[in-house]
Amino acid sequence: MLSDTQFAALATLERHGQLTPGELAEHEKVQPPSMTRVIAALTEWGLVTRAPHATDRRQVMLAVTQEGRDRVNRSRRRRDAWLAKRLRELTPAERATLRSAAPILEKLSQS
């Protein structure tokens, strides 16, 4: 079972493609030593691969494996199904309120 931090890092790699460990730590707003432990676990479980950086021999590039991509997609499908069910339980007025708030929530999620 992946921790929330591990899953978030995996999903970030799946969404953004190859990243260096430093870039991944920056995306996830964690310190590089913490991300090193996360990457080690994801690599050990076969969810992420490491490859040499094309121009900087001191760096590695991280990429999601097909197994990692499948895990992220399964989780997204479960989350989407849960959300769809919850949305059907709302009144039309409540759904309209959520639609109005969606741009604001999107703006917050991008910051």
C-alpha positions in Angstrom: 0.0 0.0 0.0 1.4 3.4 -1.0 1.4 6.3 1.5 -0.3 9.5 0.4 3.1 11.0 -0.2 4.3 8.1 -2.4 1.1 8.1 -4.4 1.3 11.9 -4.9 4.8 11.6 -6.2 3.8 8.8 -8.5 0.8 10.7 -9.8 3.0 13.8 -10.4 5.5 11.8 -12.5 2.6 10.2 -14.4 1.1 13.7 -15.1 4.4 15.6 -15.9 6.6 12.9 -17.5 10.2 12.5 -16.7 11.6 14.7 -13.8 14.8 14.8 -11.8 14.5 14.0 -8.1 14.9 17.7 -7.3 12.1 18.7 -9.7 9.8 16.1 -8.2 10.6 17.3 -4.7 9.8 20.9 -5.8 6.5 19.8 -7.4 5.6 18.0 -4.2 6.8 20.8 -1.9 9.0 18.5 0.2 12.7 18.5 1.0 15.0 16.4 -1.3 16.0 14.0 1.4 12.4 13.1 2.0 11.8 12.6 -1.7 14.9 10.4 -1.9 13.1 7.9 0.5 9.9 8.1 -1.6 11.8 7.5 -4.8 13.7 4.5 -3.3 10.4 2.8 -2.3 8.7 3.5 -5.7 11.7 2.2 -7.5 11.9 -0.9 -5.3 8.3 -1.7 -6.1 8.8 -1.3 -9.8 6.6 1.8 -10.1 9.3 4.2 -11.2 12.6 3.8 -13.1 15.8 5.8 -13.0 17.8 6.6 -16.1 20.9 8.8 -16.6 20.2 12.4 -17.4 21.0 13.2 -21.1 23.3 16.1 -20.4 24.2 16.1 -16.6 26.0 13.0 -15.5 25.3 14.0 -11.8 21.6 13.7 -12.3 19.1 11.0 -13.0 15.7 11.1 -14.6 12.7 9.5 -13.1 9.9 8.0 -15.1 6.7 6.0 -14.3 6.6 2.4 -15.3 3.5 0.9 -17.0 2.7 -0.7 -13.6 2.9 2.7 -11.9 0.8 4.3 -14.6 -1.8 1.5 -14.2 -1.9 2.0 -10.5 -2.5 5.8 -10.9 -5.2 5.2 -13.5 -7.0 2.6 -11.3 -7.0 5.1 -8.4 -8.3 7.9 -10.6 -11.2 5.6 -11.8 -12.1 4.7 -8.3 -12.0 8.4 -7.2 -14.1 9.5 -10.2 -16.7 6.8 -9.6 -16.9 7.8 -5.9 -17.3 11.5 -6.8 -19.9 10.8 -9.5 -22.0 8.9 -7.0 -21.7 11.7 -4.4 -22.6 14.3 -7.1 -25.8 12.4 -8.0 -26.9 12.6 -4.4 -26.8 16.4 -4.5 -29.8 18.6 -5.4 -29.7 20.6 -8.6 -29.1 23.8 -6.7 -26.1 22.2 -4.8 -24.6 21.0 -8.2 -25.1 24.5 -9.6 -23.2 26.0 -6.6 -20.4 23.6 -7.2 -20.2 24.5 -10.9 -19.9 28.1 -9.9 -17.1 27.4 -7.5 -15.2 25.1 -9.9 -13.1 27.9 -11.4 -12.1 29.2 -8.0 -11.1 25.7 -6.9 -9.1 25.2 -10.1 -7.3 28.4 -9.4 -6.4 27.3 -5.9 -5.2 23.9 -7.0 -2.8 25.6 -9.5 -1.1 27.7 -6.8 
